[in-house]
Amino acid sequence: MKYIYSIIKADYLQRTRSYAFLITMAITIYAAYSFVPPPSAHYTTLNIVGFKGVYNSAWVGHLSAMMTTVMLSLYGFFLVTGGIKKDVDTEVGLIIATTPISNFGYLLSKMLSNFLVLLTIAGTTFVVSLAMFFLRSSGYPFVISNFIIPFLLLALPALLFISAIAVVGEVFLGKRAILQYIGFVFLFGAIMGHTQGELNDTIAVITDPFGLRTMTMSIQNQVNNEFHTHIDGVSMGFTFHKKENAFRTFTWNGITWTPVFMLSRFLWIILSFSLVYISSFFFHRFDFKQIAHKKKKATRYADTTPLVPPAITAISMSALPPILKNYSIIPLIKTEIMLLVRKGSKWFWLVNAGLCASMLFAPLSISHTYLLPVLWFLQVTRLSELATKEKTNRLHYFTWSSYKPLQRMLPAQILAGVILMVTLALPLIIRYLLVLNGFAVVNILLGAVFIVLLAVCMGIVSGGKKLYEIVFFLITYLVTQKLPLVDYLGAIAHNSQVLYTVLILNIALCCISFWARNYQARHL
């Protein structure tokens, strides 16, 4: 146990002391504040057409717990994944492999450290939910059990399952981060779609890791019985409406915790531990025989080359090739483009090509709102390392001290990223040009610049790629949900306000990036 405890402690402290965790915590606090909107707000987080629950302890506690469970499960995976990869990159895994800890013990420690990180964020939202009750509610008694029990029964099993999925994904897809992201997105979408399906209540409750269906069905049944109406469903998430509608209020006293639901929570906990245990049989335990074999194969030609003793002669300066100086930025742009294109598996470009071809034939609204954001998100592992790869590979001592790094290196990285994003969006750009819609083309170009500058700025400021991956995923998800607030592509609201907003954000991100990189280069 002492080995497991040491790994959990070290991993937890390393994660919680990062900029990505701190910024994620700040975003979560703001989100928790938004989970319980004021009565005059033009949005709801639990949408019941024509009805609205009063802000008593049960409503605020259950709503905060449910929104925390869904939202934190959504982006928490991107926060906690990568723990095994970090041990591989830092070669700490080689030390761990020599200890008596078993594969299951090591993976279990990673799962528990992931769970503690997510639990820390969930604890913060729990405190915020208590404050929101006293801020939003009036005239209703405070019942602490209506806050504690939902967080225990809804959030904890779901977050433990997400922590296990992050470990299992690394075991089987450790070298393919983008496949982990794609797999999790499909899994999350399947879980959310499954909760809305027409299934037997017992099966639906057991197969719902978030407990979403149990809460929505409880509210739906109460509204139907109390008002003698027929509500087809209750939707969770931020739903915006332009004007204040007339709502009929009702008092909801919480979920009736049935034995079937309690059994489902226990089964999801058992499943989480079982997945980690099964994956321990396939864990490589930092076995680098394949890497050593590749290195041996690469040096085979050097071993067969006959050795010729060097002749001790004076160096003739005239025999050396002349030094050619080239301070142009073009070679740097070409190099950055090649690094972006060659990163990852070459077979993955077939997926990119398929999405590009789809944008030629799909309706413009579908291509602009769904296909293009998804295609750009698939490049997240390329963009996230755009401005951090030098520091990751310890080349920043060389690159930052080169000739005019701010005028050559950083602009080359930005231009290379923009060229890649615009190239991927060319099918949609050509279609808009054919219909003479230059406004949409400008929006796409500004969106490409925004995504690249966001990657550069967050990479420079945070010193890593994790923060950008989380933020980029959230932005892509919200865009596909047609949330106008994050419409950086101009796909939802076709007006000049989006264009000017993105332009201002691009200027701000560019200034922050150059200022931060200049500060780092001067304090190397």
C-alpha positions in Angstrom: 0.0 0.0 0.0 2.9 2.4 0.6 3.8 2.3 -3.1 0.2 2.9 -4.1 -0.1 5.8 -1.6 3.1 7.4 -2.8 2.1 7.3 -6.5 -1.4 8.7 -5.7 0.0 11.5 -3.6 2.7 12.5 -6.1 0.3 12.3 -9.1 -2.4 14.3 -7.3 0.0 17.0 -6.2 1.5 17.2 -9.7 -1.9 17.6 -11.4 -3.4 20.1 -8.9 -0.3 22.4 -9.1 -0.7 22.8 -12.8 -2.1 25.8 -14.6 -4.6 23.6 -16.4 -6.1 22.5 -13.1 -6.3 26.0 -11.7 -8.0 27.4 -14.8 -10.3 24.4 -15.0 -11.2 25.0 -11.3 -12.0 28.7 -12.1 -14.2 27.6 -15.1 -16.0 25.1 -12.9 -16.7 27.6 -10.2 -18.3 30.0 -12.8 -20.2 27.0 -14.3 -21.5 26.0 -10.8 -22.6 29.6 -10.3 -24.5 29.4 -13.6 -26.2 26.0 -12.8 -28.8 27.9 -10.7 -29.8 30.9 -12.9 -31.7 33.8 -11.3 -35.4 34.1 -12.0 -34.9 36.9 -14.5 -32.2 35.0 -16.5 -32.9 34.2 -20.2 -31.7 30.6 -19.9 -32.4 27.5 -17.9 -30.3 24.5 -17.0 -33.2 22.1 -16.7 -35.8 22.7 -19.4 -39.4 21.7 -18.9 -41.6 23.4 -21.5 -44.0 25.7 -19.7 -42.9 24.7 -16.2 -40.3 25.7 -13.7 -39.4 24.3 -10.3 -39.1 26.4 -7.2 -35.7 26.9 -5.7 -36.0 24.8 -2.6 -33.1 22.6 -1.1 -34.1 19.6 -3.2 -34.2 21.5 -6.5 -30.9 23.4 -6.0 -29.0 20.4 -4.5 -30.1 17.8 -7.1 -29.7 20.2 -10.0 -26.2 21.2 -9.0 -25.2 17.6 -8.4 -26.6 16.5 -11.8 -25.0 19.4 -13.8 -21.7 18.8 -12.0 -21.9 15.1 -12.9 -22.6 15.6 -16.6 -20.3 18.6 -17.2 -17.4 17.4 -15.1 -17.6 13.9 -16.7 -17.6 15.7 -20.1 -14.4 17.7 -19.7 -12.9 15.9 -16.7 -11.7 13.1 -18.9 -9.5 15.5 -20.9 -8.1 16.8 -17.6 -7.1 13.5 -16.0 -6.0 11.5 -19.0 -2.3 11.3 -19.8 -1.0 10.2 -16.4 0.7 7.1 -17.7 2.1 9.0 -20.7 3.7 11.5 -18.4 5.5 8.7 -16.6 6.7 7.4 -19.9 7.9 10.7 -21.1 9.7 11.6 -17.9 11.0 8.0 -17.6 9.7 7.8 -14.1 7.9 4.7 -15.2 11.3 2.9 -15.5 11.8 3.5 -11.8 8.2 2.4 -11.0 8.7 -0.8 -13.0 11.6 -1.9 -10.7 9.4 -1.6 -7.6 7.4 -4.5 -6.2 4.1 -2.8 -7.2 1.9 -4.9 -9.5 0.4 -3.7 -12.7 -3.0 -3.6 -11.1 -1.7 -1.7 -8.1 -0.1 0.9 -10.4 -3.2 1.4 -12.6 -5.4 1.5 -9.5 -3.2 4.3 -8.1 -3.6 6.2 -11.4 -7.4 5.7 -11.3 -7.7 6.9 -7.7 -5.5 9.9 -8.4 -7.7 10.8 -11.3 -10.7 10.4 -9.1 -9.3 12.6 -6.4 -8.6 15.4 -8.9 -12.2 15.2 -10.2 -13.4 14.9 -6.6 -11.6 18.1 -5.6 -13.4 20.0 -8.4 -16.8 18.4 -7.5 -16.2 19.4 -3.8 -15.8 23.0 -5.0 -19.1 22.9 -6.9 -20.7 21.4 -3.8 -19.6 24.5 -1.7 -20.8 26.8 -4.5 -24.2 25.0 -4.6 -24.7 25.7 -0.9 -24.0 29.4 -1.5 -26.3 29.5 -4.4 -29.2 28.2 -2.3 -28.9 31.1 0.1 -28.4 33.5 -2.8 -31.3 32.3 -5.1 -33.8 30.8 -2.6 -36.2 32.7 -0.3 -38.6 31.2 2.2 -37.6 27.6 1.9 -35.9 25.6 4.7 -32.2 24.5 4.2 -31.9 20.7 4.3 -28.2 19.7 4.0 -29.1 16.1 3.1 -30.6 17.3 -0.2 -27.1 18.4 -1.1 -24.9 15.7 0.3 -26.9 12.6 -0.9 -27.2 13.7 -4.6 -23.5 14.4 -4.8 -22.7 11.1 -3.2 -25.0 9.0 -5.3 -24.9 10.8 -8.6 -21.4 12.4 -8.9 -19.1 10.0 -7.2 -19.9 6.7 -9.1 -19.9 8.7 -12.4 -16.5 10.4 -11.7 -15.0 7.1 -10.7 -16.1 5.5 -13.9 -14.6 8.4 -15.9 -11.4 8.0 -14.0 -11.3 4.3 -14.9 -12.1 5.0 -18.6 -9.1 7.4 -18.7 -6.8 4.7 -17.4 -8.1 2.0 -19.7 -7.9 4.3 -22.7 -4.2 5.0 -22.0 -3.5 1.3 -21.6 -4.9 0.3 -25.0 -4.5 3.6 -27.0 -1.5 5.2 -25.1 0.3 6.4 -28.2 -2.9 7.6 -30.0 -4.3 10.4 -27.9 -6.7 11.6 -30.6 -8.3 8.1 -30.7 -8.8 8.3 -27.0 -10.6 11.6 -27.4 -12.7 10.3 -30.3 -13.6 7.1 -28.4 -14.6 9.0 -25.3 -16.8 11.5 -27.3 -18.6 8.6 -28.9 -19.0 6.9 -25.5 -20.3 10.1 -23.9 -22.8 10.6 -26.7 -24.0 7.0 -26.5 -24.6 7.4 -22.8 -26.5 10.6 -23.2 -28.5 9.2 -26.0 -29.2 6.0 -24.1 -30.8 7.9 -21.2 -33.4 9.4 -23.6 -34.3 6.1 -25.2 -37.5 4.2 -24.7 -36.3 1.4 -22.5 -37.6 -0.6 -19.6 -37.3 1.5 -16.4 -35.2 -1.1 -14.6 -32.7 -1.6 -17.5 -32.5 2.2 -18.1 -31.7 2.9 -14.5 -29.0 0.2 -14.3 -27.3 1.2 -17.5 -27.2 5.0 -16.7 -23.9 5.9 -15.1 -24.9 9.5 -14.6 -28.3 8.8 -13.0 -29.7 11.4 -15.4 -32.8 9.4 -16.4 -33.8 8.8 -12.8 -33.9 12.5 -12.0 -35.6 13.6 -15.3 -38.2 10.9 -15.0 -39.0 11.8 -11.4 -39.6 15.5 -12.4 -41.5 14.5 -15.5 -43.9 12.2 -13.6 -44.6 14.8 -11.0 -45.4 17.5 -13.5 -47.7 15.1 -15.5 -49.5 14.0 -12.3 -49.8 17.4 -10.7 -51.0 19.3 -13.7 -52.7 16.5 -15.6 -50.6 17.1 -18.7 -48.2 15.1 -20.9 -44.6 16.2 -20.9 -42.6 14.1 -23.4 -39.2 14.7 -21.7 -37.0 16.9 -19.5 -33.7 18.1 -21.0 -30.6 19.0 -19.1 -28.2 21.7 -20.2 -28.0 25.4 -20.9 -31.1 26.3 -22.9 -31.5 30.0 -24.0 -34.7 31.8 -24.8 -35.0 35.4 -26.1 -37.9 36.6 -24.0 -39.4 35.8 -20.7 -42.1 33.2 -21.0 -44.9 32.5 -18.6 -44.0 29.4 -16.4 -46.2 27.5 -14.0 -44.2 26.7 -10.9 -44.2 23.4 -8.9 -42.4 22.1 -5.8 -40.2 19.1 -6.3 -38.9 17.3 -3.2 -36.2 15.2 -4.7 -35.6 11.7 -6.0 -37.1 8.6 -4.3 -34.0 6.4 -4.0 -35.1 2.9 -5.0 -33.2 -0.3 -4.4 -32.7 -0.7 -8.1 -31.0 2.7 -8.3 -28.8 1.9 -5.3 -27.8 -1.3 -7.0 -27.0 0.5 -10.2 -24.6 2.8 -8.3 -22.9 -0.2 -6.7 -22.6 -1.9 -10.1 -20.9 1.1 -11.8 -18.4 1.2 -9.0 -17.6 -2.5 -9.4 -17.4 -2.0 -13.2 -14.8 0.8 -12.8 -12.5 -1.4 -10.7 -13.1 -4.4 -13.0 -12.1 -2.4 -16.1 -8.9 -1.4 -14.5 -8.2 -4.9 -13.3 -8.8 -6.4 -16.7 -6.6 -3.8 -18.4 -3.7 -4.6 -16.0 -3.2 -7.9 -17.9 -2.5 -5.8 -21.1 -0.4 -3.1 -19.5 3.1 -2.9 -20.9 4.7 -2.0 -17.6 7.0 0.4 -19.3 8.6 -2.4 -21.4 10.7 -0.6 -24.0 11.9 -3.7 -25.9 10.2 -2.5 -29.1 11.8 0.9 -28.8 15.2 -0.7 -28.3 14.6 -2.9 -31.3 13.9 0.1 -33.4 17.0 1.8 -32.2 19.0 -1.3 -32.9 17.6 -1.5 -36.4 18.3 2.2 -37.1 22.0 1.7 -36.1 22.4 -1.5 -38.0 24.0 0.3 -41.0 26.4 2.2 -38.7 27.5 -1.1 -37.2 28.3 -2.7 -40.5 30.2 0.3 -41.8 34.0 -0.4 -41.6 35.8 1.9 -39.3 38.5 4.1 -40.8 41.0 5.6 -38.4 40.9 9.4 -38.8 43.9 11.0 -40.3 45.6 13.6 -38.2 45.8 16.5 -40.5 45.5 20.2 -40.3 42.0 21.6 -41.0 41.9 23.4 -44.3 39.4 26.3 -44.2 39.3 26.5 -47.9 38.1 22.9 -48.2 35.1 23.5 -46.0 31.8 24.5 -47.7 30.9 28.2 -47.5 28.5 29.3 -44.8 25.1 30.3 -46.4 23.0 32.6 -44.3 19.2 32.6 -44.7 17.2 34.7 -42.3 14.0 34.2 -44.2 10.9 33.0 -42.4 9.8 30.7 -45.3 12.0 27.8 -44.3 10.7 27.9 -40.8 7.1 27.9 -42.1 7.8 24.9 -44.3 9.4 23.1 -41.3 6.5 23.8 -39.0 4.0 22.6 -41.7 5.9 19.4 -42.1 5.9 18.8 -38.3 2.2 19.3 -38.2 1.5 17.0 -41.1 3.8 14.2 -40.0 2.6 14.2 -36.4 0.5 11.1 -35.6 -0.5 8.2 -37.7 -0.5 8.8 -41.5 -3.6 6.6 -41.8 -5.5 9.2 -39.7 -5.4 11.5 -42.7 -7.9 9.3 -44.4 -10.4 10.4 -41.7 -9.5 14.0 -42.4 -9.9 13.5 -46.1 -13.3 11.9 -45.6 -14.6 14.8 -43.6 -13.2 17.3 -46.2 -15.0 15.4 -48.9 -18.2 15.3 -46.8 -18.2 19.1 -46.7 -18.4 19.2 -50.5 -21.8 17.4 -50.5 -23.5 18.0 -47.2 -25.8 21.0 -46.8 -23.9 24.2 -46.0 -25.5 24.6 -42.6 -24.4 21.0 -41.6 -20.9 21.5 -43.0 -20.4 24.8 -41.2 -22.0 23.9 -37.9 -20.9 20.3 -37.4 -18.4 19.0 -39.9 -15.9 21.8 -39.9 -15.7 22.2 -36.1 -15.3 18.4 -35.7 -12.6 18.3 -38.4 -10.7 21.1 -36.7 -11.0 19.4 -33.3 -9.5 16.3 -34.7 -6.3 18.3 -35.1 -6.2 19.1 -31.4 -3.1 17.0 -30.7 -1.2 18.8 -33.5 -2.2 22.3 -32.5 -1.8 21.8 -28.7 2.0 21.3 -29.2 2.4 24.1 -31.7 4.1 26.4 -29.3 5.1 23.9 -26.6 7.1 21.3 -28.4 10.4 23.1 -28.0 10.1 23.2 -24.2 8.8 19.6 -24.2 11.8 18.4 -26.1 14.2 20.7 -24.3 15.1 22.7 -27.4 13.9 26.0 -26.1 17.4 27.0 -25.0 18.4 26.8 -28.7 15.3 28.2 -30.4 14.7 31.1 -28.0 18.3 32.3 -28.4 18.3 32.1 -32.1 18.2 35.1 -34.5 15.0 37.1 -33.8 12.8 34.3 -32.4 9.8 36.7 -31.9 10.0 37.9 -35.5 10.7 34.5 -37.1 10.0 31.4 -35.0 6.6 32.4 -33.3 5.1 33.9 -36.5 6.2 30.8 -38.4 4.3 28.6 -36.0 1.2 30.7 -36.1 1.2 30.9 -40.0 1.8 27.1 -40.3 -1.2 26.4 -38.0 -3.4 28.8 -39.9 -2.4 27.4 -43.3 -3.3 23.9 -42.1 -6.7 24.9 -40.7 -7.6 26.9 -43.8 -6.5 24.0 -46.1 -8.8 21.7 -44.3 -11.6 24.2 -44.6 -11.1 24.8 -48.3 -14.1 22.7 -49.5 -16.4 24.8 -47.5 -14.7 28.0 -48.4 -15.0 27.2 -52.1 -18.7 26.5 -51.8 -19.2 29.8 -50.1 -17.2 31.6 -52.8 -19.4 29.9 -55.5 -22.5 31.4 -53.9 -20.7 34.8 -53.4 -21.0 34.6 -49.6 -17.7 36.4 -48.7 -19.0 37.2 -45.2 -19.0 33.5 -44.3 -15.5 33.0 -45.8 -14.2 35.8 -43.6 -15.8 34.3 -40.6 -14.1 30.9 -41.3 -10.7 32.6 -41.8 -11.0 34.5 -38.6 -12.1 31.3 -36.9 -9.0 29.5 -38.1 -6.8 32.2 -36.8 -8.6 32.2 -33.5 -8.2 28.4 -33.0 -4.5 28.6 -33.8 -3.8 31.7 -31.6 -5.8 30.2 -28.8 -3.5 27.1 -29.0 -0.4 29.3 -29.0 -1.5 31.6 -26.2 -2.6 28.8 -23.9 0.4 26.7 -24.6 2.8 29.6 -23.9 1.0 30.8 -20.7 0.3 27.3 -19.2 3.5 25.6 -20.4 1.6 22.6 -21.5 -1.1 21.3 -23.9 -3.7 20.0 -21.5 -5.5 23.3 -20.9 -6.0 23.9 -24.6 -7.3 20.4 -25.2 -10.0 20.9 -22.6 -11.0 24.3 -23.8 -11.0 23.4 -27.4 -13.2 20.4 -26.7 -15.7 22.5 -24.7 -15.8 25.1 -27.5 -16.4 22.4 -30.1 -19.1 20.7 -28.1 -20.9 23.9 -27.4 -20.7 25.0 -31.1 -22.3 21.7 -32.2 -25.0 22.3 -29.6 -25.6 25.7 -31.4 -24.7 27.9 -28.4 -24.3 31.4 -29.9 -21.9 32.5 -27.1 -19.0 30.4 -28.5 -19.8 30.7 -32.2 -16.3 31.6 -33.3 -17.1 30.4 -36.8 -20.1 32.5 -37.5 -22.1 29.3 -38.2 -25.0 30.1 -35.9 -25.4 33.8 -35.9 -24.5 35.3 -39.3 -23.9 38.9 -38.3 -21.1 41.4 -38.1 -21.0 41.3 -34.3 -19.5 37.8 -34.3 -16.9 38.9 -36.8 -15.8 41.9 -34.8 -15.8 39.9 -31.6 -13.5 37.2 -33.0 -11.3 39.9 -34.5 -10.8 41.6 -31.2 -10.1 38.2 -29.5 -7.5 37.4 -32.1 -5.7 40.7 -31.5 -5.8 40.1 -27.8 -4.5 36.6 -28.0 -1.8 37.6 -30.4 -0.6 40.4 -28.1 -0.6 38.1 -25.0 1.3 35.4 -26.9 4.1 37.7 -28.1 4.4 39.4 -24.7 4.6 36.1 -22.8 7.1 34.6 -25.3 9.2 37.7 -25.1 9.2 37.5 -21.3 10.2 33.8 -21.4 13.0 34.4 -23.9 14.5 37.2 -21.8 14.3 35.2 -18.6 15.6 31.9 -20.0 
